[in-house]
């Protein structure tokens, strides 16, 4: 993969890399030099901005219902782990 530095010294991290690493707005990096390479090390992953979520749910589904469904699945998993621990 290639990218280019702008006249302002900015480098774009390709979208596929940002998605794979969960890099959002205002993510923090450490910058180091190793030989002839510039290395960016992700320090923290910023929480997604709600505006980035716009349009992610197609078909008119209620986002609240989708989120609650995910939370219900998490609770079920937690309940299963607790049940297994009690045995």
C-alpha positions in Angstrom: 0.0 0.0 0.0 1.2 3.5 -0.8 0.3 6.9 0.5 1.8 10.4 -0.1 2.7 13.3 2.2 0.9 16.5 1.5 2.5 19.9 1.2 1.5 20.4 4.8 3.4 17.3 6.0 0.2 15.3 6.4 0.1 11.6 5.6 -3.2 9.7 5.0 -3.6 6.3 6.5 -5.6 4.3 4.0 -9.2 3.6 5.0 -8.8 -0.2 5.0 -6.0 0.1 7.5 -8.1 2.5 9.7 -11.0 0.1 9.6 -9.0 -3.0 10.4 -7.3 -1.3 13.4 -10.4 0.6 14.6 -8.7 4.0 14.1 -11.2 6.8 14.4 -11.0 10.6 14.7 -8.4 12.0 17.1 -6.5 8.7 17.6 -3.1 9.2 19.2 0.1 7.8 17.8 3.8 7.6 18.8 6.2 8.4 16.0 9.6 6.8 15.8 12.3 6.2 13.3 13.8 2.8 12.6 16.5 2.9 10.1 15.0 4.5 7.0 11.4 3.9 8.2 8.9 6.1 10.0 6.9 4.0 12.4 3.5 5.0 13.8 2.4 3.1 16.9 -1.2 3.5 17.9 -1.5 4.7 21.5 -5.3 4.9 21.8 -8.3 4.3 19.7 -10.7 7.2 19.8 -14.4 6.5 20.4 -16.4 6.8 17.2 -18.1 10.1 16.5 -21.9 9.5 16.2 -21.8 11.3 12.9 -19.6 8.4 11.5 -22.5 6.0 12.3 -25.0 7.9 10.0 -26.3 5.6 7.2 -24.8 2.4 8.6 -28.2 0.8 9.2 -30.1 0.2 6.0 -33.8 -0.6 5.7 -35.1 1.8 8.4 -34.1 -0.4 11.3 -34.2 1.3 14.7 -30.6 1.8 15.9 -31.8 1.7 19.6 -33.3 -1.8 19.0 -30.1 -3.0 17.3 -28.0 -1.7 20.2 -30.3 -3.2 22.8 -30.2 -6.6 20.9 -26.4 -6.5 21.1 -26.5 -5.7 24.8 -29.0 -8.5 25.4 -26.6 -10.9 23.7 -23.8 -9.6 26.0 -26.0 -10.1 29.0 -26.8 -13.7 28.0 -23.0 -14.4 27.5 -22.3 -12.9 31.0 -25.1 -15.0 32.5 -23.7 -18.2 30.9 -20.2 -17.5 32.2 -21.6 -16.8 35.7 -23.6 -20.0 35.6 -20.5 -22.0 34.5 -18.5 -20.4 37.3 -21.0 -21.5 39.9 -20.8 -25.1 38.9 
